[in-house]
């Protein structure tokens, strides 16, 4: 029996406790593989070329660049991804 393809993720959030909690939760689920975790949008924009995620879990409200602006830039780069936006608001 072949193994199902894992959903690959990049997680981006400036709140360390959220990053720790969500990554610990997802690591326990076999169907997900975390490719990278970033604490800021500018770092994601620099590093995205090293990854090919199925999904980017992206905080909407972050310093320097908000999540919506990051998503627009990724789209303008031609990066193909699904977005899950998260926010405390």
Secondary structure per residue as TSV (DSSP state, phi and psi in degrees):
chain	resnum	aa	ss	phi	psi
A	1	X	-	360.0	128.9
A	2	X	-	-80.4	149.2
A	3	X	-	-80.9	137.2
A	4	X	-	-66.3	146.5
A	5	X	-	-65.4	132.5
A	6	X	-	-76.8	147.6
A	7	X	E	-83.5	122.0
A	8	X	E	-93.3	139.9
A	9	X	E	-130.0	149.0
A	10	X	E	-120.1	135.0
A	11	X	E	-113.8	130.5
A	12	X	E	-131.6	117.8
A	13	X	-	-160.6	143.8
A	14	X	S	-87.3	-3.5
A	15	X	-	-99.9	109.0
A	16	X	H	-59.0	-39.7
A	17	X	H	-63.5	-38.0
A	18	X	H	-65.2	-45.3
A	19	X	H	-58.6	-44.5
A	20	X	H	-64.6	-45.4
A	21	X	H	-66.6	-48.1
A	22	X	H	-69.7	-37.3
A	23	X	H	-68.8	-39.7
A	24	X	H	-61.6	-41.1
A	25	X	H	-64.3	-49.2
A	26	X	H	-68.1	-31.3
A	27	X	H	-64.5	-23.6
A	28	X	T	-80.7	-13.0
A	29	X	-	-99.6	121.1
A	30	X	T	-65.4	-24.7
A	31	X	T	-81.2	-3.5
A	32	X	E	-118.2	145.0
A	33	X	E	-130.1	121.0
A	34	X	E	-84.6	118.3
A	35	X	E	-83.2	-38.3
A	36	X	E	-161.5	156.4
A	37	X	E	-130.1	127.3
A	38	X	E	-125.9	146.7
A	39	X	S	-101.4	5.3
A	40	X	S	-154.5	152.5
A	41	X	H	-66.7	-42.9
A	42	X	H	-57.3	-36.7
A	43	X	H	-66.3	-42.2
A	44	X	H	-57.0	-45.9
A	45	X	H	-62.1	-33.1
A	46	X	H	-74.5	-36.6
A	47	X	H	-96.5	-9.8
A	48	X	G	-56.3	-28.5
A	49	X	G	-68.6	-14.1
A	50	X	G	-88.8	-1.0
A	51	X	-	-136.7	161.1
A	52	X	-	-137.3	73.1
A	53	X	-	-77.7	151.6
A	54	X	S	-77.1	-38.2
A	55	X	E	-137.0	140.6
A	56	X	E	-114.6	120.5
A	57	X	E	-92.8	110.7
A	58	X	E	-127.3	125.6
A	59	X	E	-69.2	136.0
A	60	X	S	-77.5	-41.3
A	61	X	S	-105.5	104.9
A	62	X	-	-139.5	155.7
A	63	X	S	-69.4	162.9
A	64	X	S	73.0	-65.6
A	65	X	S	-134.1	131.1
A	66	X	-	-80.1	165.7
A	67	X	H	-60.9	-34.7
A	68	X	H	-66.7	-40.7
A	69	X	H	-65.6	-39.4
A	70	X	H	-61.7	-45.3
A	71	X	H	-61.1	-41.2
A	72	X	H	-61.2	-43.7
A	73	X	H	-66.5	-42.7
A	74	X	H	-59.3	-42.5
A	75	X	H	-62.7	-41.8
A	76	X	H	-68.2	-24.9
A	77	X	H	-74.9	-14.5
A	78	X	T	87.6	13.8
A	79	X	-	-71.5	130.2
A	80	X	-	-96.1	122.4
A	81	X	-	-163.2	160.6
A	82	X	E	-102.5	146.7
A	83	X	E	-116.8	132.6
A	84	X	E	-116.0	113.8
A	85	X	E	-91.3	134.1
A	86	X	E	-123.6	150.0
A	87	X	-	-158.6	155.3
A	88	X	-	-84.8	-9.9
A	89	X	-	-95.8	360.0
